[in-house]
């Protein structure tokens, strides 16, 4: 084997190893760079934006995605309202977490160049308060040097009735002395996943 052939063989082998590692590396959610928010409307016309401050998640080799939301991390910017949502709506003593489970075409995302963007629809199941529902999200995927950013192109509407949360919404309405709280909630997210090597 000539020196040129040897070098070429080594380069091809190294490239194959790097591509294999990239495909098989687990991807982990970066909580500090990620946001999940939802909007509530009370008294017919008063809208407010809330967030969850603690998310964890992974993307596996086969493209399976799982995100866990710590419900006690709900942040409404008002302490007593946080406590009421934890106790009366989410019942975090019984249901401390919500999970999002779906799948993506990881091979297509891995093949994207850093800075490239792609729109896709992602189907997923949301399990919260002991009840699961299926949803579809239009998301924009942006490839970064070390991972990927996924953002909703438009909000996802989650209803209280689909997840056994109607009684909790009514309890919040009564304790706050409000004429109404909407049972349909628009949800948006931007989640950042970094590859673990």
C-alpha positions in Angstrom: 0.0 0.0 0.0 1.4 3.4 -0.9 1.6 6.3 1.6 -1.1 8.1 -0.3 -3.4 5.1 -0.1 -2.7 4.6 3.6 -3.4 8.3 4.4 -6.7 8.1 2.4 -7.7 5.0 4.2 -7.0 6.5 7.6 -9.0 9.7 6.7 -12.0 7.6 5.5 -11.9 5.5 8.7 -11.7 8.5 10.9 -14.6 10.1 9.1 -16.7 7.0 9.5 -16.0 6.9 13.2 -16.9 10.5 13.6 -20.2 10.1 11.7 -21.1 7.0 13.7 -20.4 8.8 17.0 -22.5 11.8 15.9 -25.4 9.5 15.1 -25.1 7.5 18.3 -24.4 10.3 20.7 -27.3 11.0 23.0 -28.7 14.5 23.0 -29.5 16.3 26.3 -31.8 19.2 26.8 -30.1 22.4 28.0 -32.6 23.8 30.6 -30.9 27.2 30.9 -31.4 27.8 27.2 -34.8 26.3 26.8 -38.3 27.8 27.4 -41.8 26.4 27.7 -44.5 28.9 28.2 -48.3 29.0 28.3 -51.0 31.7 28.2 -54.0 31.9 30.5 -57.0 34.2 29.9 -59.1 35.2 32.9 -62.1 37.5 33.3 -62.7 37.1 29.5 -60.0 39.6 28.4 -56.9 39.4 30.7 -54.1 37.3 29.3 -51.0 36.3 31.2 -47.9 34.4 30.2 -46.4 31.8 32.5 -43.5 29.4 32.2 -42.0 26.2 33.7 -38.5 26.8 34.9 -37.2 23.2 35.1 -37.2 20.9 32.0 -35.1 17.8 31.3 -35.0 15.8 28.2 -33.1 13.5 25.8 -33.1 12.5 22.1 -32.0 8.8 21.7 -30.2 7.2 18.8 -33.5 6.1 17.2 -34.9 9.6 17.3 -37.1 9.1 20.3 -37.6 12.3 22.2 -38.7 12.7 25.8 -39.0 15.9 27.8 -40.0 16.0 31.4 -41.6 19.1 32.9 -41.2 19.6 36.7 -44.7 21.0 37.4 -43.6 22.5 40.8 -41.4 24.8 38.7 -44.4 26.7 37.3 -43.6 30.4 37.3 -46.4 32.9 37.1 -44.4 35.8 38.7 -46.7 35.7 41.7 -45.8 33.3 44.6 -49.3 32.7 45.9 -50.5 31.9 42.4 -47.6 29.5 41.9 -48.6 27.7 45.1 -52.2 27.5 44.1 -51.4 26.1 40.6 -49.1 23.5 42.2 -51.7 22.4 44.8 -55.1 23.0 43.2 -54.5 22.6 39.4 -51.5 20.3 38.9 -51.7 18.5 42.3 -48.0 18.2 42.3 -48.1 16.0 45.4 -49.7 13.3 43.3 -48.5 14.3 39.8 -45.1 16.0 40.1 -44.1 15.7 36.5 -45.6 16.0 33.0 -43.9 14.2 30.1 -43.8 14.9 26.4 -42.9 11.8 24.2 -42.4 11.7 20.4 -39.9 11.0 17.7 -38.0 12.9 15.1 -35.9 12.1 12.0 -32.5 12.3 13.8 -30.6 11.3 10.7 -32.0 14.2 8.7 -31.2 16.6 11.5 -27.7 15.3 12.0 -27.1 15.8 8.3 -28.0 19.5 8.5 -25.1 22.0 8.4 -24.7 24.4 11.3 -27.0 27.4 10.8 -29.4 25.5 8.5 -33.1 25.7 9.3 -35.9 23.2 8.5 -39.6 23.2 9.2 -41.3 19.9 10.1 -44.3 18.6 11.9 -43.7 16.5 15.0 -46.3 14.3 16.6 -46.1 13.7 20.4 -48.0 12.6 23.4 -48.5 14.8 26.4 -49.0 13.1 29.7 -50.1 15.4 32.5 -52.2 14.9 35.6 -52.5 11.2 34.9 -54.1 11.7 31.4 -52.4 11.5 28.0 -53.3 13.3 24.8 -51.9 13.3 21.3 -50.8 16.5 19.6 -49.0 17.7 16.5 -46.6 20.6 16.5 -45.3 22.7 13.6 -41.7 23.3 14.6 -38.7 25.1 13.1 -35.4 23.2 13.6 -32.1 25.1 13.6 -28.9 23.1 13.6 -26.1 24.5 15.8 -22.4 23.6 16.0 -23.1 21.2 18.9 -26.8 20.5 18.8 -30.2 21.6 17.7 -32.8 24.2 18.6 -36.5 23.4 18.1 -39.1 26.1 18.3 -42.9 26.1 17.8 -43.9 27.9 14.6 -47.3 28.5 16.1 -48.8 27.7 19.6 -50.2 24.3 20.5 -53.7 24.5 22.1 -54.0 22.2 25.2 -57.4 21.9 26.8 -58.1 21.3 30.5 -60.8 18.8 29.7 -58.4 16.5 27.8 -56.2 16.1 30.9 -58.5 16.0 33.9 -57.8 19.6 34.8 -61.2 21.2 34.7 -61.9 20.8 38.4 -58.5 22.5 39.1 -59.3 25.4 36.8 -62.6 25.9 38.6 -61.0 25.7 42.0 -58.5 28.4 40.9 -61.3 30.5 39.5 -63.3 30.3 42.8 -60.4 31.0 45.1 -59.4 34.1 43.0 -63.0 35.3 42.8 -62.9 35.4 39.0 -65.9 35.2 36.6 -63.9 32.9 34.3 -60.6 31.3 33.4 -60.2 29.8 29.9 -59.9 26.1 29.7 -58.0 26.3 26.4 -54.3 27.2 26.8 -51.9 28.1 24.0 -48.5 26.5 24.7 -45.2 27.5 23.0 -41.6 26.2 23.4 -38.1 26.7 22.4 -35.9 23.7 23.4 -32.2 23.4 22.9 -30.5 20.0 22.8 -26.8 19.5 22.9 -25.0 16.3 21.8 -23.2 14.3 24.5 -20.0 12.7 23.3 
